[in-house]
Amino acid sequence: MATKKIADQGRAVLVTTQHRGVFFGYLLGEPAKEKVLLRACRNVVYWDTEARGFVGLASKGPSKGCRVTQPAGDESTLFDITAVIACTAEATQRFEDAPWSQ
């Protein structure tokens, strides 16, 4: 389920904002600089050096040393977008597996 590009489920992305926010979720609709709509939005509060930055999170996903919130629900709107990066299947699976909570 996590890696499918189904219209009502969204596409797995990592989003950054002008306010230094980093979020993982499933993009609903098309991204815009002003705002994006995510399903099952998670805030990446902290990532360790193993992640190698937010692009590394989109590529490999979070490791055990990262801190990520639980999903927020059906729809979250984020404003002042600086980047929307497609996540790999590996990264998406790691976000869903939640290694930081084990």
C-alpha positions as CSV (number, residue, x, y, z in Angstrom):
1,M,0.0,0.0,0.0
2,A,2.7,2.5,1.0
3,T,4.4,2.7,-2.4
4,K,1.4,2.8,-4.7
5,K,0.6,5.9,-6.7
6,I,-3.2,5.7,-6.3
7,A,-5.0,9.1,-6.7
8,D,-6.9,8.9,-3.5
9,Q,-3.9,7.7,-1.5
10,G,-1.4,10.1,-2.8
11,R,2.3,9.9,-3.7
12,A,4.9,9.5,-1.0
13,V,6.9,12.7,-0.6
14,L,9.1,14.6,1.8
15,V,8.2,18.3,2.1
16,T,10.3,21.2,3.5
17,T,9.0,24.6,4.4
18,Q,10.4,28.1,4.8
19,H,9.9,27.6,8.6
20,R,12.4,24.8,8.6
21,G,9.7,22.1,8.8
22,V,10.4,18.7,7.3
23,F,7.4,16.4,6.7
24,F,6.7,13.0,5.2
25,G,3.3,12.2,3.8
26,Y,1.2,11.3,0.8
27,L,0.7,14.2,-1.6
28,L,-2.9,14.9,-2.5
29,G,-3.2,16.9,-5.7
30,E,-0.4,18.9,-7.2
31,P,2.2,20.8,-5.2
32,A,2.4,24.5,-5.1
33,K,4.9,26.9,-3.6
34,E,2.1,28.4,-1.4
35,K,0.8,25.1,0.0
36,V,0.5,21.4,-0.3
37,L,-2.0,18.9,1.0
38,L,-0.8,15.7,2.6
39,R,-2.5,12.6,3.9
40,A,-1.0,10.8,6.9
41,C,1.5,13.7,7.5
42,R,4.4,13.0,9.9
43,N,6.8,15.7,11.2
44,V,10.4,14.8,11.0
45,V,11.6,16.4,14.3
46,Y,15.2,15.1,14.2
47,W,17.3,13.1,11.9
48,D,20.7,11.6,12.8
49,T,23.9,11.7,10.6
50,E,23.0,8.3,9.2
51,A,20.1,9.9,7.3
52,R,22.5,12.3,5.6
53,G,20.1,15.3,5.5
54,F,16.5,15.6,4.3
55,V,17.3,14.4,0.8
56,G,18.8,11.3,2.4
57,L,15.5,10.8,4.2
58,A,13.7,10.8,0.9
59,S,16.2,8.4,-0.5
60,K,16.7,5.9,2.3
61,G,14.2,6.8,5.0
62,P,14.6,7.3,8.7
63,S,16.9,5.2,10.9
64,K,16.4,4.2,14.5
65,G,18.1,7.4,15.7
66,C,15.6,9.7,14.0
67,R,12.6,11.2,15.7
68,V,9.3,11.3,13.6
69,T,5.8,11.9,14.8
70,Q,2.9,9.5,14.3
71,P,0.7,10.3,11.3
72,A,-1.6,13.3,11.7
73,G,-4.7,12.0,9.9
74,D,-6.5,12.2,6.7
75,E,-5.5,15.7,5.5
76,S,-2.9,18.2,6.6
77,T,-2.1,21.5,4.8
78,L,1.4,22.8,4.8
79,F,2.3,26.4,3.8
80,D,5.3,28.2,2.4
81,I,6.8,25.2,0.6
82,T,10.5,25.1,-0.4
83,A,10.8,21.6,-1.7
84,V,8.6,18.5,-2.5
85,I,10.8,15.5,-3.0
86,A,9.5,12.1,-4.2
87,C,10.4,9.3,-1.8
88,T,11.8,6.0,-2.9
89,A,10.0,2.8,-2.2
90,E,12.7,2.0,0.4
91,A,12.2,5.3,2.2
92,T,8.4,5.0,2.2
93,Q,8.6,1.6,3.7
94,R,11.0,2.8,6.4
95,F,8.6,5.6,7.3
96,E,5.8,3.1,7.5
97,D,7.9,0.7,9.6
98,A,8.7,3.4,12.1
99,P,12.2,2.2,13.2
100,W,12.6,5.1,15.7
101,S,9.8,3.7,17.8
102,Q,11.2,0.1,18.2
